[in-house]
Each structure stands twice: as structure tokens, then as C-alpha cells.
Amino acid sequence: MIGCDGVNSVIANFIGLKPPKQSTMGRARGFANYKNGHGFSPEFVTINKGHVMLGRFPLDHNLVFWFVTRPINHTSRFNNFKRYIKNHIVSTRISKGFPREMLEMIQNCDVDSLTFNGTQYQAPWELPNTRLRKGIVTIAGDAMHVMAPFLGQGGSTALEDAIVLARCLATQRRAEV
Ligand SMILES: Cc1cc2nc3c(=O)[nH]c(=O)nc-3n(C[C@H](O)[C@H](O)[C@H](O)COP(=O)(O)OP(=O)(O)OC[C@H]3O[C@@H](n4cnc5c(N)ncnc54)[C@H](O)[C@@H]3O)c2cc1C
């Protein structure tokens, strides 16, 4: 049995893997709809200032996806305060130094589209000394090694796990035939 049931894996819990740690970074995301077109070039843009990253990705002529990654205080419960997120990003020192059009994008975004979440990770240096199977049960993907959402590392390693598993199963199958 291979538990690929993500960050809140019941299988990882069954095996005895330590729960993931909370990262100190959180990410707000939303969509901004420009009725008359946004005028941005069709490219993914990110800007870093200190520990804050602001990104934008035009989806079509009118709609733009954006995100802000920043350090968070885990006692925050931003998800209940969508309007607060928006005003908080735009009006505080978080936004200092970012281009005006990026801040307008957040200010004018659809409040219902906003989400905010903290990020979790398994400390990679702990995994080599961790038991990753129990009997015929093992884990893969985020269930084994959830990572903070940077550089596409979570999706990439989950896919890599799938390839390694497929190779192992193919070898096993050949041995059986
Ligand atoms: C907000 C966010 C943004 C991200 N952005 C990126 C990105 O830009 N690039 C990138 O590479 N990675 C990104 N990641 C990380 C990436 O999504 C994960 O690393 C990847 O999806 C892990 O794949 P997985 O198959 O291991 O787990 P998941 O994709 O989480 O899949 C687990 C599946 O198991 C199912 N499941 C859970 N419990 C049970 C159960 N008890 N029984 C049956 N099914 C169950 C779930 O419904 C789900 O379908 C992001 C993650 C988050 C949270």
C-alpha cells in the first residue's frame, strides 16, 4: 500500500512519521479582473523586497492571478478576514517599494477570490533517519516530504516519486514473470 494522501496523510500518521512543521512563510492569492484589459505583457513576473515576494500571472486579456508571500505570525487567522488581507497588504510596510500597478492589482481584486494559508514542510535532514514504511505500507509525495511552495519543488518531487515507484513496480513485475 502506498499512501499518496497529501500533507494531512493518515498513512504517514499510521507509519509514525512526525507531523510536518509550520513554515514561517504564508501566501495570499487572488484574482484581479480588469474590465478594459490589464495591459500587462503575457509573462510571469515576481518582485522580491526583503522577505516579501509579489507575483503576477496574466491568465487572459482581463484576468490576472497574483500572490504575495511573506513571513507570518501563526496566531493569525487571515482566512476569516478577506477584506483585511487586501487592505493589510496594500496599506502597510509590506507593500513598501513595490510598483504602484502591482498594488492596484491587489487593491482592485475580487475579495471572494482571496485565499491565505500558511505553509508546512518536513525537515529534509530528518527524513534519512525516519522510518518510511511499516510492513507493506509506505508513503510518497507530500505525505512523505511536504515542502514549502517554492521553485515547484513540491510538485516536482511528487512526480519524481511516481517515476521511481513506477520503475520499482516494473522491476518487481519483470521478476515475477
Ligand atoms: C497552495 C499551494 C500551492 C502550491 N503551488 C505549487 C506550485 O506552484 N508548484 C509545485 O510544484 N507545487 C506546488 N504546491 C505543492 C504541490 O501541490 C504538492 O507538492 C503536490 O500536489 C503533492 O502531490 P501529492 O500527490 O503528494 O499530494 P496531493 O496533491 O495533496 O494529493 C493527495 C490526494 O489524496 C487525497 N486524499 C487525502 N486523504 C485521503 C484519504 N484518506 N483517502 C483517499 N484520498 C485521500 C486528496 O484528496 C488528494 O487528492 C503547492 C501546494 C499548495 C498547498
The ligand as a MOL file (V3000), in Angstrom:
LIG
                    3D

  0  0  0     0  0            999 V3000
M  V30 BEGIN CTAB
M  V30 COUNTS 53 58 0 0 0
M  V30 BEGIN ATOM
M  V30 1 C -1.4640 26.4780 -2.1520 0
M  V30 2 C -0.4150 25.5850 -2.7350 0
M  V30 3 C 0.2770 25.9800 -3.8790 0
M  V30 4 C 1.2360 25.1400 -4.4240 0
M  V30 5 N 1.8900 25.5400 -5.5420 0
M  V30 6 C 2.7870 24.7310 -6.1010 0
M  V30 7 C 3.4550 25.0880 -7.3020 0
M  V30 8 O 3.2550 26.1830 -7.8520 0
M  V30 9 N 4.3330 24.2140 -7.8400 0
M  V30 10 C 4.5920 22.9940 -7.2610 0
M  V30 11 O 5.3840 22.2100 -7.7750 0
M  V30 12 N 3.9770 22.6250 -6.1350 0
M  V30 13 C 3.0860 23.4510 -5.5480 0
M  V30 14 N 2.4580 23.0710 -4.3960 0
M  V30 15 C 2.7830 21.7610 -3.8270 0
M  V30 16 C 2.0870 20.6570 -4.6090 0
M  V30 17 O 0.6940 20.9660 -4.7350 0
M  V30 18 C 2.2510 19.3440 -3.8600 0
M  V30 19 O 3.6200 19.1250 -3.5640 0
M  V30 20 C 1.7520 18.1740 -4.6930 0
M  V30 21 O 0.3840 18.3720 -5.0350 0
M  V30 22 C 1.8990 16.8880 -3.8990 0
M  V30 23 O 1.2570 15.8430 -4.5950 0
M  V30 24 P 0.6770 14.6020 -3.8250 0
M  V30 25 O 0.0700 13.7300 -4.8760 0
M  V30 26 O 1.7240 14.0210 -2.9500 0
M  V30 27 O -0.4430 15.1720 -2.8500 0
M  V30 28 P -1.8060 15.9220 -3.1960 0
M  V30 29 O -1.7190 16.6490 -4.4920 0
M  V30 30 O -2.1600 16.6890 -1.9650 0
M  V30 31 O -2.8350 14.7390 -3.3990 0
M  V30 32 C -3.2970 13.9750 -2.3110 0
M  V30 33 C -4.6340 13.3860 -2.7080 0
M  V30 34 O -5.0270 12.4380 -1.7230 0
M  V30 35 C -6.4140 12.6370 -1.4400 0
M  V30 36 N -6.6680 12.1510 -0.0730 0
M  V30 37 C -6.3220 12.7170 1.0990 0
M  V30 38 N -6.7080 11.9500 2.1330 0
M  V30 39 C -7.3080 10.8670 1.5890 0
M  V30 40 C -7.9300 9.7050 2.1380 0
M  V30 41 N -7.9940 9.4970 3.4650 0
M  V30 42 N -8.4540 8.7990 1.2790 0
M  V30 43 C -8.3770 8.9900 -0.0610 0
M  V30 44 N -7.7990 10.0650 -0.6370 0
M  V30 45 C -7.2820 10.9880 0.1840 0
M  V30 46 C -6.6190 14.1280 -1.5750 0
M  V30 47 O -7.9780 14.4250 -1.8120 0
M  V30 48 C -5.7470 14.4310 -2.7970 0
M  V30 49 O -6.4260 14.2550 -3.9910 0
M  V30 50 C 1.5090 23.8930 -3.8230 0
M  V30 51 C 0.8190 23.4910 -2.6770 0
M  V30 52 C -0.1310 24.3400 -2.1350 0
M  V30 53 C -0.8940 23.9020 -0.8930 0
M  V30 END ATOM
M  V30 BEGIN BOND
M  V30 1 1 1 2
M  V30 2 1 2 3
M  V30 3 2 2 52
M  V30 4 2 3 4
M  V30 5 1 4 5
M  V30 6 1 4 50
M  V30 7 2 5 6
M  V30 8 1 6 7
M  V30 9 1 6 13
M  V30 10 2 7 8
M  V30 11 1 7 9
M  V30 12 1 9 10
M  V30 13 2 10 11
M  V30 14 1 10 12
M  V30 15 2 12 13
M  V30 16 1 13 14
M  V30 17 1 14 15
M  V30 18 1 14 50
M  V30 19 1 15 16
M  V30 20 1 16 17
M  V30 21 1 16 18
M  V30 22 1 18 19
M  V30 23 1 18 20
M  V30 24 1 20 21
M  V30 25 1 20 22
M  V30 26 1 22 23
M  V30 27 1 23 24
M  V30 28 2 24 25
M  V30 29 1 24 26
M  V30 30 1 24 27
M  V30 31 1 27 28
M  V30 32 2 28 29
M  V30 33 1 28 30
M  V30 34 1 28 31
M  V30 35 1 31 32
M  V30 36 1 32 33
M  V30 37 1 33 34
M  V30 38 1 33 48
M  V30 39 1 34 35
M  V30 40 1 35 36
M  V30 41 1 35 46
M  V30 42 1 36 37
M  V30 43 1 36 45
M  V30 44 2 37 38
M  V30 45 1 38 39
M  V30 46 1 39 40
M  V30 47 2 39 45
M  V30 48 1 40 41
M  V30 49 2 40 42
M  V30 50 1 42 43
M  V30 51 2 43 44
M  V30 52 1 44 45
M  V30 53 1 46 47
M  V30 54 1 46 48
M  V30 55 1 48 49
M  V30 56 2 50 51
M  V30 57 1 51 52
M  V30 58 1 52 53
M  V30 END BOND
M  V30 END CTAB
M  END
